[in-house]
Amino acid sequence: MVPTGRTFLIADGDEEVRAVEREALNHIDGVEIVGEAATGPDAVVMAEALQPDVVLIGARMPFLNGVEAIPAIRGRAPDSRIVVVTPPGVGVLERMARKLGARVTSSHSPRGLAEELEAALEDRRPE
């Protein structure tokens, strides 16, 4: 595998959500999905093994939620940017994720999510 500088690990307990996230990534040129995880512990293990540029993780994951997984991911994949997808109106999870240095999005449309993820790749806030 040749590194593209635009690799993603998708982690969410809901297959339908992962499908939307895959669709969003299809809107971004040159990205590669290097793995998918359905639980928080799997996301941590895969982040360490794959060292993706971005870990896209759901706030509500089985066994270890996305916010709780942030420190473990940071410790094992320190160069990976983390984007936490939260349900709308869950301010406490958003605040906790930001405090831990992750980006947060509540966008669940493929286009809106694509804009957020492209911004994460460029380390900027979307316009």
N, C-alpha and C positions, 0 to 999 in steps of 0.2 A: 504494500500500500504506500503510495506516494503522498506525503502530507500536503494538504491544500491550503493550510492556514485558515480553513473555514469548515472545521469538523464539528459535528454536533452529536451529543448523546441525548436521546429523548427518554424521559423517565416520568411515567404516570401510571397509576393503577387502573385507569380506564382505557381500554383499547380504542374506543371511539374518540377520546381526547387525543390519544397518540396519532390516530388517523388524521385529525384536523391539523396537528402539529407537523406531520409529514407533508400534508398538502401546503401548509404555510411555507415550509422550507423549499418546496418545489418552485415557489415564486422568487427565490433568491438564486442568482447565478453563482455557480461554482461551489455550492455547499455539498458536503458529504455527510450522510448520517452513518456514523460508525457503530452505533449500537442503540438498543432499546431495552429499558428495564421496566418491570411492572411493580417493583417494591422498592422502598427506600434503601434497604441493605444491598440489594442488587445494584442500585444506582451508584452507591459508594464503591463497591467492588469494581464495577465497570469503568467508573471515572478513573480509578487508579490504573487499571489495565490499559485503557484506551487513550488517556490524556487528551480529551477533546478540547477544542478551543472554547466551546460553550456547552454547558450542561443545562438543558431545559428540563425543569423538574416541577411537578405538580405540588402544590402546597399540601394537598391531602393525599398522602401515599400510604399504602399498607405497611405496618410494622415499624416504620420510621418515616414521619412526614417530611416533606420537602424542606421545611424550615429547620427541623431538627437535624437533617442530613448536611446542611451547609458546612458546619465546622469539620465534619469528617471528610467531606469532599475537598474542602480547602487544604486539609492536612495531607491528603493523598494525591491531589491534582492541583497544586498551588497556582499554576498558570491558567487554569480553566476559569472562564467567566461563568457565573451562575445566573440564570434567569428563572425566577420562581413564578409560576402561573397560579394566580389565586382566583377563587370565585369572587364575583363582584360583592362589595360590601363587607369584606372580612378584614377590616382595618388592622386588627391586632396582628394577624399573620403578615400583612404587608409591612407594618412597622418593624416587626421582629426580623424579617428577611432583610430589609434595608439596613438595619442596625448591624447585621452580620456581613454586610458588604455585597449583598446580591441585588441585582436589578429585579423589579417586580412588574408584572403585567397582569391585567385582568381581561385583556383582549382575547376573545375566543373565536374571532373571525379569522380565516386564513390570511386575508390581506393585512388586517391590523396587526396580527401576530408577526407576519413577515416583516413589517416595518420595525417593530420592536426588536426583532432578532437581528435584522441588518444593522440597526443602531448598536446593538451589543457587540457585533463583530467589529465595528469601527470605534468602539468605546465612546459613543456619543449618545445624547438623548435624542429621540425622534422629534421631528419638527411638528 
